[in-house]
Amino acid sequence: MFIEHLLAYHLQRTAEIAEQEAACNTIDPELISVLVAYKTDLRFNRQLRVQRDTAPFSTCFEASNKLFTKPFISLWQKELNLTQQPQIAEALFELALENFYLQITEATLNKAWLTAYFAKLKQLVHVLKSTPDLSKLYGSD
């Protein structure tokens, strides 16, 4: 019963995060501030990701990701200038999200680390878009 209530509480918190994400116009500083404010919830979601082979955790993990992914991807596409390539933005988002959860800890989940992390992602997209062989796939700036 405790786990059931804990997972329900996490979904409630995830809905709050999604609502605040949807109000963000920029990744830095707006979204980063939201992520830092909810870092305990993000770390809990990381544990759900690790334990997603267990049914209740998997269900909660999938539900929480559906809540916060949509507003995040919308902002992500705008910030990375990928609005014309939504499928590329979504694929890159999935990879970045997996990588993000592998790296976050109590020590790394702060404004400085998040700023550097998103800057690296922006740089990666810029390199991909400016690589001659890939420019047809990603468009140009």
C-alpha positions as CSV (number, residue, x, y, z in Angstrom):
1,M,0.0,0.0,0.0
2,F,2.9,2.4,0.8
3,I,4.4,1.9,-2.7
4,E,1.0,2.5,-4.3
5,H,0.7,5.8,-2.5
6,L,4.3,6.8,-3.2
7,L,3.8,6.1,-6.9
8,A,0.5,8.1,-7.0
9,Y,2.3,11.0,-5.2
10,H,5.1,10.9,-7.8
11,L,2.5,11.1,-10.6
12,Q,1.0,14.1,-8.9
13,R,4.4,15.8,-8.6
14,T,5.1,14.9,-12.3
15,A,1.9,16.7,-13.3
16,E,3.2,19.8,-11.4
17,I,6.5,19.6,-13.2
18,A,4.8,19.3,-16.6
19,E,2.6,22.3,-15.9
20,Q,5.6,24.4,-15.0
21,E,7.6,23.1,-18.0
22,A,4.7,24.1,-20.3
23,A,5.0,27.6,-19.0
24,C,8.7,27.8,-19.8
25,N,9.8,29.8,-22.9
26,T,13.5,28.9,-22.6
27,I,15.6,26.0,-21.5
28,D,18.1,28.3,-19.8
29,P,17.2,29.7,-17.3
30,E,13.5,28.9,-17.1
31,L,13.4,25.1,-17.6
32,I,16.7,24.6,-15.7
33,S,15.1,26.4,-12.7
34,V,12.2,24.0,-12.8
35,L,14.5,21.0,-13.0
36,V,16.5,22.1,-10.1
37,A,13.4,22.8,-8.0
38,Y,12.2,19.3,-8.6
39,K,15.5,17.5,-8.4
40,T,14.3,14.9,-5.9
41,D,11.4,14.0,-8.2
42,L,13.8,13.6,-11.1
43,R,16.1,11.4,-9.1
44,F,13.0,9.3,-8.1
45,N,12.1,9.1,-11.8
46,R,15.6,7.9,-12.4
47,Q,15.1,5.0,-10.0
48,L,11.8,4.2,-11.8
49,R,13.8,4.0,-15.0
50,V,16.3,1.7,-13.4
51,Q,13.5,-0.5,-11.9
52,R,11.2,-0.4,-15.0
53,D,11.2,-4.2,-15.3
54,T,8.9,-4.3,-12.2
55,A,5.3,-3.8,-13.2
56,P,4.1,-1.0,-10.8
57,F,7.4,0.9,-11.4
58,S,7.1,0.5,-15.1
59,T,3.5,1.7,-15.2
60,C,4.4,4.8,-13.1
61,F,7.5,5.4,-15.2
62,E,5.6,5.4,-18.5
63,A,2.8,7.5,-17.1
64,S,5.2,10.1,-15.7
65,N,7.2,10.3,-18.9
66,K,4.0,10.9,-20.9
67,L,3.1,13.8,-18.6
68,F,6.4,15.7,-18.9
69,T,7.7,14.7,-22.3
70,K,5.3,16.6,-24.5
71,P,5.9,20.1,-23.1
72,F,9.6,19.4,-22.9
73,I,9.9,18.3,-26.5
74,S,8.0,21.4,-27.7
75,L,10.5,23.7,-25.9
76,W,13.4,21.4,-27.0
77,Q,12.4,21.7,-30.7
78,K,12.2,25.5,-30.4
79,E,15.5,25.9,-28.6
80,L,17.5,23.5,-30.8
81,N,15.9,25.0,-34.0
82,L,14.4,21.7,-34.9
83,T,10.7,22.7,-35.4
84,Q,10.9,21.6,-39.0
85,Q,12.3,18.2,-38.1
86,P,10.1,17.0,-35.2
87,Q,11.0,13.3,-35.7
88,I,14.7,14.2,-35.4
89,A,14.0,16.3,-32.3
90,E,12.1,13.4,-30.7
91,A,14.7,10.8,-31.5
92,L,17.5,13.1,-30.1
93,F,15.4,13.8,-27.1
94,E,15.0,10.1,-26.3
95,L,18.8,9.6,-26.5
96,A,19.5,12.8,-24.5
97,L,16.9,11.8,-21.8
98,E,18.5,8.3,-21.4
99,N,21.9,9.9,-21.1
100,F,20.6,12.6,-18.7
101,Y,19.3,10.0,-16.3
102,L,22.5,8.0,-16.4
103,Q,24.4,11.1,-15.3
104,I,22.2,12.8,-12.7
105,T,23.2,12.5,-9.0
106,E,22.6,14.8,-6.0
107,A,25.9,16.4,-6.8
108,T,25.3,17.0,-10.6
109,L,21.7,18.1,-10.6
110,N,22.3,21.8,-10.3
111,K,22.1,24.9,-12.4
112,A,25.8,24.8,-13.5
113,W,25.7,21.2,-14.6
114,L,22.3,21.5,-16.3
115,T,23.5,24.7,-18.2
116,A,26.6,22.9,-19.4
117,Y,24.6,19.7,-20.3
118,F,22.1,21.7,-22.5
119,A,24.9,23.7,-24.0
120,K,26.6,20.5,-25.1
121,L,23.3,19.3,-26.6
122,K,22.9,22.5,-28.6
123,Q,26.5,22.2,-29.8
124,L,25.9,18.6,-30.9
125,V,22.8,19.6,-32.9
126,H,24.7,22.5,-34.5
127,V,27.5,20.2,-35.6
128,L,25.0,17.7,-37.0
129,K,23.1,20.3,-38.9
130,S,26.3,21.8,-40.3
131,T,27.9,18.5,-41.3
132,P,27.7,18.5,-45.2
133,D,26.7,14.8,-45.5
134,L,24.0,15.2,-42.9
135,S,22.7,18.6,-43.9
136,K,20.0,17.1,-46.1
137,L,18.6,15.2,-43.1
138,Y,18.8,18.1,-40.6
139,G,18.3,21.2,-42.7
140,S,20.4,24.2,-42.3
141,D,20.4,27.1,-39.8
